[in-house]
Structures are given as C-alpha cells and as structure tokens.
Amino acid sequence: MSDAVIQVENLVRKFKDLTAVRGVSFQVARGEVFGFLGPNGAGKSTTIKMLATLLKPTAGRALINGYDVVRQQDRVRRSIGLVFQDPSLDERLTARENLFFHAMLYNVESRVFKRRMQEMVEMVELTDRLNDPVKYFSGGMKRRLEIARGFLHYPQVLFLDEPTVGLDPQTRSKIWEYIHALRQRENITIFMTTHYMEEAENCHRIAIIDHGEIVAMDTPANLKKLVGGDIITILTTRAGEMADRLAERFGLRAAGQGNILRVEVEQGEAFIPLLVREMGEDIKSVTLHKPSLDDVFLKLTGREIREESVSAVDRIRVFRRGRRR
C-alpha cells in the first residue's frame, strides 16, 4: 500500500506465558476508515495499545505516520488522537476549558486553537454550549465534545475505541455524520473498534482478530460473501432429525443450539416454501435475513463480539506522556 499511514509487520505481544498478539500484519491507507473487531481476549485492545505507544511490542514493527512506535514514541503521539470508550472529559470544566486543556497538551498555538475550536464545535453543533459545564451535558453531547477534542490538533490518525457505546441509534448515526465530515475535510485516518455491527459498516475495511491472529480482512461487502448465502433460522421440535434431513435432502449443513437451527442457502426466499412443504410438520417458525457482519463474525470465530474498554490507568498514562512532550 503506497500511501499507508499505519504499517504493521509481524507484531507480537507476550505477557509472561501468554501470547496476546501473534504476529499480526496489516496496513491502513491515509484517509481510510479501518475497523478492528474481535471478542474479549482476542488481542484487539493489545494491538491498539501498542500502536498508541501504551504498550511496547515484544517483537515486530509498527509505524504510525512513518514513525516507529518504539523508537519514536513522541513523534507517534503527536501524530495521533484518541477517543476512549469511557468518558474522559473533566465534568467540572466547561466545554471550552476541556478543549483548551487538550490544546495545551498538544502545543496548539493560541490563535490556531481559537480557529480550530470554532470549526470543531460548529461541526458537532455545540457552539451555544461552549461555556457550559460538561456535567450538564447529555451522553450524546459529551461524546460529540470528545470527538471534537480528538480532532482538535488535526491528528494524522484518530483512534476511536467504541466511539458510540451506550448511545441510542439516532445519536450514533449523527455522530458518524460528524466523523465522516471531519475525516473528509482533513483527510484524517480513522482506526476504530466497535461491537455495533451496523457501525462497522462505516469502515472501508475491517480486520477480524481472534486468539491474537487476524483471521479475515476485507471490505464489509466482501466479508459478507464469506457466509455463503442467505441465513435461514428454523425453530423446530426435532432439531437433530431435521438437521439430518436437511443434509440428506438438500445437502445443507445445519448449525444451531437447542431447538434452533441455522442454514445458509442461496436465494432463501425461493427455498423457504420448499422447506415448509418438505418438513413443515416439524417447523414451529422460520425466518430469513441477508448475511450481516454478525454472521461473518460468528462464522469465523465461533463467538459473538463482546465489549472491551481502555482502562482509566491507560488514559492517565496518555495524558502524563503528553505533558512530557
């Protein structure tokens, strides 16, 4: 990738006898929205912490904006922004004061700060709340302010850890409008984690990591093709016998738990009438949906995605390191 702003080569991280990340390699293009997905313990957060200089790699190499995450940590930190899953605003301060504190940490000049602050708060529709204490903000307003803060110093790469966790779908959608508008205007690269699969649709590409290894990486559309067809879910009174009949009659492999079976078929709308005609006496209900990223994740890992977060200790480390620059 000729214009890669993130370059990762055989990155490894060990904790005593545990290998959390097992030689992952990938590149992210400048201006790309890149998603990193994985269940708890898969190595997702560990990888991001190494890229953000919060953890030192055991082996391998990673470059952010051309700077080595081990040998050029200060340069890396100047190149990135971070929006944590957990709130990191000082609620005793006003929105303006929170932004000003961030600008000081990143050495943004006063005249530049005033211009950028105005641009950011207008973009996230908080202009009229600049002088209000953050403790009076709603959850969505706080997240919008954190995103504005993350963009304030115009980072080359913005890391978003579960950027809209806990927000309602309408607020999540609006926040992504802000993120896309800011990214396009400044050509900022977005590296995100999320457990909302509909949110992952915002990514140009997604890497799925499991047991410390990347098991798939592609566009959302191409990943969905891995499922192999429409998903039909069957509630039945005789799951074992029906699974055998599906294999014998249609050559389909059914997976499931208890009385629920799942099969992947082409042209599911046409298959359901045939299924009901052949096995209707044992079917209590049947549903159809098109492949989603949830289905891809389950197919590749055998697990459902779970929430992860960056700890408060990690946040303190970032701010302390920022002061030392």
Summary of the structure (lengths in Angstrom):
residues: 325
radius of gyration: 22.9
end to end distance: 30.6
largest distance: 74.7
contacts: 1022
relative contact order: 0.15
helix: 42%
strand: 27%
